Amino acid sequence: MKLKTLLILLTIWTPMALCSNGPAAARVNGEEISEFRLERYFAEYLEDQGRAVGSIRNPRAYRQLRHKALDALIDKELLWQEAVKRGVVIDDEVVKSQVEQTRQAIGGAEMFARRLEDAGFDEASFTEYTRRELAAQQVFADLIKVAEPDEKQVRAFFEEHRAEMSRPEQIQARHILVKVPHGADAAAVEAARLRLDEMRVKISQGEDFASVARAGSEDASASEGGDLGYFPRGRMMPEFEAAAFALAPGAVSAPVRTPLGWHLIYLQNHEDAADVSESQGLEMVRAYLARQQKSQARSQILGQLRSSNRIERNDDD
């Protein structure tokens, strides 16, 4: 499960007591996605892209981004409803374990309870969100059945693009992100840094970086243990890149601040620039085509769910 901290999780699923009185942004087979829920999620959707609401000056761009955020919430609701139809049941112990991981990542029972109360939630509603998220992810994984790329296609693609595949200097890294909201005051910035530092201490005491990332990171890579794969210079934010490329393999950085928040970076490998051998190139092409196939399958599955269910939305132009 892609575990985020409480404030992000709760933007996606809101108790009916908090959203039933306002207007609906959309309905999926009669189930309401409120404007309140969309507004809370939209801010996080923008933060994931390194943007803030106030930075969007173009009204058309604003509408398009908000439309995409609502798309994401509709997809989540469709997957949950599909899980219900298929009778997907998540074991209570699995849910309990996930909730406990989040509790510890946030800072323990007292901090967890305070954050729930501040957001207007209780542990039961958070537990229900966790169950729904796990069920939706399971049914999505069951629906995506992608074959390995055809070797003839891999070879043809490699031969066509071989000249472009010389490898630049690159690193393989994982990271943990604790977000800092745009415009946060000094106390909130420091609180986020301290949470990240607590995770760094756990790692220094022997806990696996990937496990800590799954439990506590607020980045989309959390479900993959913070894995960012290989990337060259110029791909990441400057502050992140400078810290990552300065690390030795096996090292964990000090907290690094970027516009998104605070990061811990774990360097797995550092490769100098080199020409790509045939075997390396074929493997790179295989991985690329597999990602493409998975992305296409995801779009196809979600498209089929949208077309076979009743969706009413109020943001259509």
Summary of the structure (lengths in Angstrom):
residues: 317
radius of gyration: 21.1
end to end distance: 34.8
largest distance: 61.4
contacts: 924
relative contact order: 0.15
helix: 59%
strand: 14%
